Amino acid sequence: MTSNATHVLESAGNSLMRQLLDQRFGDGSIYLVSSEQRVIFHRGRAEGLITEDGRITTSGRRFLAMWAD
């Protein structure tokens, strides 16, 4: 895979992760709007962006802040 293709896939993954992390209740709990988001949710937990009980972490908030306009 070329580095450009890798970058496109990574950007798409980051976009999906941002969307998921933005889907949260006031207490920080992440909610899923589709079953397809479960894969992204598990990736977020593995990367430390989401806690084991499904809340956004400080790292998750920093991740979102990196992409804020």
DSSP file (Angstrom, degrees, kcal/mol; ACC not computed):
  #  RESIDUE AA STRUCTURE BP1 BP2  ACC     N-H-->O    O-->H-N    N-H-->O    O-->H-N    TCO  KAPPA ALPHA  PHI   PSI    X-CA   Y-CA   Z-CA
    1    1 A M              0   0    0      0, 0.0     2,-0.0     0, 0.0     0, 0.0   0.000 360.0 360.0 360.0 136.3    0.0    0.0    0.0
    2    2 A T     >  -     0   0    0      1,-0.1     4,-2.3     4,-0.0     5,-0.2  -0.315 360.0-114.2 -73.5 160.4    1.4    3.4   -0.9
    3    3 A S  H  > S+     0   0    0      1,-0.2     4,-2.3     2,-0.2     5,-0.1   0.843 117.7  55.3 -65.0 -31.9    1.9    6.0    1.8
    4    4 A N  H  > S+     0   0    0      2,-0.2     4,-2.2     1,-0.2    -1,-0.2   0.922 108.6  46.8 -65.7 -43.8   -0.8    8.2    0.2
    5    5 A A  H  > S+     0   0    0      1,-0.2     4,-2.4     2,-0.2    -2,-0.2   0.896 111.8  51.5 -64.5 -39.7   -3.3    5.3    0.5
    6    6 A T  H  X S+     0   0    0     -4,-2.3     4,-2.6     1,-0.2    -1,-0.2   0.912 109.2  50.7 -62.1 -42.4   -2.3    4.7    4.1
    7    7 A H  H  X S+     0   0    0     -4,-2.3     4,-2.8     2,-0.2    -2,-0.2   0.901 109.5  50.5 -62.6 -41.5   -2.8    8.4    4.9
    8    8 A V  H  X S+     0   0    0     -4,-2.2     4,-2.3     2,-0.2    -2,-0.2   0.927 112.5  46.3 -63.0 -45.0   -6.3    8.3    3.3
    9    9 A L  H  X S+     0   0    0     -4,-2.4     4,-2.3     2,-0.2    -2,-0.2   0.906 113.4  49.2 -63.9 -41.4   -7.2    5.2    5.4
   10   10 A E  H  X S+     0   0    0     -4,-2.6     4,-2.6     2,-0.2    -2,-0.2   0.912 110.7  50.1 -64.3 -42.6   -5.8    6.8    8.5
   11   11 A S  H  X S+     0   0    0     -4,-2.8     4,-2.3     2,-0.2    -1,-0.2   0.901 110.3  50.0 -62.5 -41.2   -7.7   10.0    7.9
   12   12 A A  H  X S+     0   0    0     -4,-2.3     4,-2.2     2,-0.2    -1,-0.2   0.913 111.4  49.1 -63.3 -42.2  -10.9    8.1    7.4
   13   13 A G  H  X S+     0   0    0     -4,-2.3     4,-2.3     1,-0.2    -2,-0.2   0.901 110.7  49.8 -64.1 -41.0  -10.3    6.2   10.7
   14   14 A N  H  X S+     0   0    0     -4,-2.6     4,-2.7     2,-0.2    -1,-0.2   0.882 109.5  52.2 -64.5 -38.2   -9.6    9.4   12.5
   15   15 A S  H  X S+     0   0    0     -4,-2.3     4,-2.3     2,-0.2    -2,-0.2   0.921 110.6  47.1 -63.5 -44.0  -12.7   11.0   11.2
   16   16 A L  H  X S+     0   0    0     -4,-2.2     4,-2.3     2,-0.2    -2,-0.2   0.887 112.4  50.4 -64.6 -38.8  -14.8    8.0   12.4
   17   17 A M  H  X S+     0   0    0     -4,-2.3     4,-2.8     2,-0.2     5,-0.2   0.921 109.9  49.8 -66.4 -43.2  -13.1    8.1   15.8
   18   18 A R  H  X S+     0   0    0     -4,-2.7     4,-1.7     1,-0.2    -2,-0.2   0.927 110.7  50.4 -59.5 -44.8  -13.8   11.9   16.1
   19   19 A Q  H  X S+     0   0    0     -4,-2.3     4,-0.6     1,-0.2    -1,-0.2   0.924 112.4  46.8 -59.9 -44.9  -17.4   11.3   15.2
   20   20 A L  H >< S+     0   0    0     -4,-2.3     3,-1.3     1,-0.2    11,-0.3   0.929 110.7  50.9 -64.4 -45.7  -17.7    8.5   17.8
   21   21 A L  H 3< S+     0   0    0     -4,-2.8    -1,-0.2     1,-0.3    -2,-0.2   0.782 106.1  56.8 -65.3 -25.7  -16.0   10.5   20.6
   22   22 A D  H 3< S+     0   0    0     -4,-1.7     2,-1.5    -5,-0.2    -1,-0.3   0.652  88.7  82.5 -76.6 -15.4  -18.4   13.4   19.8
   23   23 A Q  S << S+     0   0    0     -3,-1.3     8,-2.2    -4,-0.6     2,-0.3  -0.654  70.1 123.9 -90.3  81.7  -21.4   11.1   20.5
   24   24 A R  B     -A   30   0A   0     -2,-1.5     6,-0.2     6,-0.2     2,-0.1  -0.982  57.2-121.2-143.8 154.8  -21.5   11.3   24.3
   25   25 A F    >   -     0   0    0      4,-2.4     3,-2.1    -2,-0.3     6,-0.0  -0.292  47.6 -90.2 -81.3 173.5  -23.8   12.1   27.1
   26   26 A G  T 3  S+     0   0    0      1,-0.3    -1,-0.1     2,-0.1    -2,-0.0   0.766 126.9  57.1 -58.7 -28.2  -23.0   14.9   29.6
   27   27 A D  T 3  S-     0   0    0      2,-0.1    -1,-0.3     1,-0.0    28,-0.0   0.433 122.8-104.0 -84.7   2.5  -21.3   12.4   31.9
   28   28 A G    <   +     0   0    0     -3,-2.1    28,-2.2     1,-0.3     2,-0.3   0.421  69.9 149.5  92.7  -1.2  -18.8   11.5   29.1
   29   29 A S  B     -B   55   0B   0     26,-0.2    -4,-2.4     1,-0.1     2,-0.3  -0.505  42.1-135.0 -69.8 129.3  -20.4    8.1   28.2
   30   30 A I  B     -A   24   0A   0     24,-3.2     2,-0.4    -2,-0.3    -6,-0.2  -0.643  19.7-161.5 -82.2 138.3  -20.0    7.2   24.6
   31   31 A Y        -     0   0    0     -8,-2.2     2,-0.4   -11,-0.3    -8,-0.1  -0.948  11.4-134.0-122.0 148.5  -23.1    5.9   22.8
   32   32 A L        -     0   0    0     -2,-0.4     3,-0.1     1,-0.1   -12,-0.0  -0.821  12.5-171.1-100.4 134.1  -23.2    4.0   19.6
   33   33 A V  S    S+     0   0    0     -2,-0.4     2,-0.3     1,-0.2    -1,-0.1   0.556  76.9  22.7 -98.1 -10.9  -25.7    4.9   16.9
   34   34 A S  S >  S-     0   0    0      1,-0.1     3,-1.1     0, 0.0     4,-0.2  -0.989  75.4-119.2-150.2 156.5  -25.0    1.8   14.8
   35   35 A S  T >  S+     0   0    0     -2,-0.3     3,-1.4     1,-0.2     4,-0.3   0.767 109.6  68.1 -67.3 -24.4  -23.5   -1.7   15.3
   36   36 A E  T >> S+     0   0    0      1,-0.3     3,-0.9     2,-0.2     4,-0.5   0.766  88.4  66.3 -65.9 -24.5  -20.7   -0.8   12.8
   37   37 A Q  H <> S+     0   0    0     -3,-1.1     4,-2.7     1,-0.2    -1,-0.3   0.634  77.9  84.3 -72.4 -12.5  -19.4    1.7   15.3
   38   38 A R  H <> S+     0   0    0     -3,-1.4     4,-2.5    -4,-0.2    -1,-0.2   0.871  87.0  53.3 -59.0 -37.9  -18.5   -1.1   17.7
   39   39 A V  H <> S+     0   0    0     -3,-0.9     4,-2.1    -4,-0.3    -1,-0.2   0.923 111.1  45.4 -63.1 -44.4  -15.2   -1.7   15.9
   40   40 A I  H  X S+     0   0    0     -4,-0.5     4,-2.6     2,-0.2    -2,-0.2   0.894 110.9  54.7 -65.4 -40.0  -14.2    2.0   16.2
   41   41 A F  H  X S+     0   0    0     -4,-2.7     4,-2.1     1,-0.2    -2,-0.2   0.930 109.2  46.6 -58.4 -47.5  -15.3    1.9   19.9
   42   42 A H  H  X S+     0   0    0     -4,-2.5     4,-2.4     1,-0.2    -1,-0.2   0.877 111.3  52.0 -64.9 -37.6  -13.0   -1.1   20.6
   43   43 A R  H  X S+     0   0    0     -4,-2.1     4,-2.1     2,-0.2    -1,-0.2   0.917 108.2  51.9 -62.8 -42.5  -10.2    0.7   18.8
   44   44 A G  H  <>S+     0   0    0     -4,-2.6     5,-2.8     1,-0.2     6,-1.2   0.883 110.2  48.3 -61.4 -39.6  -10.7    3.7   20.9
   45   45 A R  H ><5S+     0   0    0     -4,-2.1     3,-1.2     4,-0.2    -1,-0.2   0.921 111.1  50.5 -65.6 -43.1  -10.6    1.6   24.1
   46   46 A A  H 3<5S+     0   0    0     -4,-2.4    -2,-0.2     1,-0.3    -1,-0.2   0.837 111.7  48.2 -63.6 -33.1   -7.4   -0.1   22.9
   47   47 A E  T 3<5S-     0   0    0     -4,-2.1    -1,-0.3    -5,-0.2    -2,-0.2   0.425 117.4-111.7 -88.7   0.5   -5.8    3.4   22.1
   48   48 A G  T < 5S+     0   0    0     -3,-1.2    12,-0.4    -4,-0.3    11,-0.4   0.673  88.2 114.5  80.2  17.0   -6.8    4.8   25.5
   49   49 A L  S   <S+     0   0    0     -5,-2.8     8,-2.3    -6,-0.2     2,-0.4   0.676  78.0  39.0 -89.5 -19.9   -9.3    7.2   24.2
   50   50 A I  B    S-C   56   0C   0     -6,-1.2    -2,-0.3     6,-0.2     6,-0.2  -0.993  85.1-124.9-132.7 135.6  -12.3    5.5   25.8
   51   51 A T    >   -     0   0    0      4,-3.4     3,-1.7    -2,-0.4    -2,-0.1  -0.210  33.2-101.6 -72.9 169.5  -12.3    3.9   29.3
   52   52 A E  T 3  S+     0   0    0      1,-0.3    -1,-0.1     2,-0.1    -7,-0.1   0.818 124.7  52.6 -61.1 -31.3  -13.3    0.3   29.9
   53   53 A D  T 3  S-     0   0    0      2,-0.1    -1,-0.3     1,-0.0    -2,-0.0   0.335 126.2 -99.4 -91.0   9.2  -16.7    1.5   31.1
   54   54 A G  S <  S+     0   0    0     -3,-1.7   -24,-3.2     1,-0.3     2,-0.3   0.716  76.7 131.2  91.1  22.4  -17.2    3.5   27.9
   55   55 A R  B     -B   29   0B   0    -26,-0.3    -4,-3.4   -31,-0.1    -1,-0.3  -0.787  62.6-101.9-107.0 152.8  -16.4    7.1   28.8
   56   56 A I  B     -C   50   0C   0    -28,-2.2    -6,-0.2    -2,-0.3     2,-0.1  -0.489  39.6-143.2 -69.6 138.6  -14.1    9.5   27.0
   57   57 A T     >  -     0   0    0     -8,-2.3     4,-2.1    -2,-0.2     5,-0.2  -0.398  28.3-100.4 -94.1 174.2  -10.7    9.8   28.6
   58   58 A T  H  > S+     0   0    0      1,-0.2     4,-2.2     2,-0.2     5,-0.2   0.899 127.5  52.7 -60.3 -40.1   -8.5   12.8   28.9
   59   59 A S  H  > S+     0   0    0    -11,-0.4     4,-2.4     1,-0.2    -1,-0.2   0.878 106.4  53.2 -62.4 -38.0   -6.5   11.5   26.0
   60   60 A G  H  > S+     0   0    0    -12,-0.4     4,-2.1   -11,-0.2    -1,-0.2   0.888 108.3  49.5 -64.1 -39.4   -9.8   11.2   24.0
   61   61 A R  H  X S+     0   0    0     -4,-2.1     4,-2.3     2,-0.2    -2,-0.2   0.891 110.9  49.5 -66.6 -39.2  -10.6   14.9   24.8
   62   62 A R  H  X S+     0   0    0     -4,-2.2     4,-1.9     2,-0.2    -2,-0.2   0.905 107.9  54.7 -65.2 -40.1   -7.1   15.9   23.6
   63   63 A F  H  X S+     0   0    0     -4,-2.4     4,-0.7     1,-0.2    -2,-0.2   0.929 110.4  45.8 -57.5 -46.7   -7.6   13.8   20.4
   64   64 A L  H >< S+     0   0    0     -4,-2.1     3,-0.9     1,-0.2     4,-0.5   0.899 109.2  55.4 -63.3 -40.4  -10.8   15.8   19.7
   65   65 A A  H >< S+     0   0    0     -4,-2.3     3,-0.9     1,-0.3    -1,-0.2   0.834  99.1  61.5 -63.5 -32.5   -9.1   19.1   20.5
   66   66 A M  H 3< S+     0   0    0     -4,-1.9    -1,-0.3     1,-0.2    -2,-0.2   0.814 110.7  40.3 -61.3 -29.2   -6.4   18.4   17.9
   67   67 A W  T << S+     0   0    0     -3,-0.9    -1,-0.2    -4,-0.7    -2,-0.2   0.392  87.1 122.0-103.0   1.2   -9.1   18.3   15.2
   68   68 A A    <         0   0    0     -3,-0.9    -3,-0.0    -4,-0.5    -4,-0.0  -0.345 360.0 360.0 -67.2 146.2  -11.1   21.3   16.5
   69   69 A D              0   0    0     -2,-0.0    -1,-0.1     0, 0.0    -4,-0.1   0.448 360.0 360.0 -76.3 360.0  -11.6   24.1   14.0
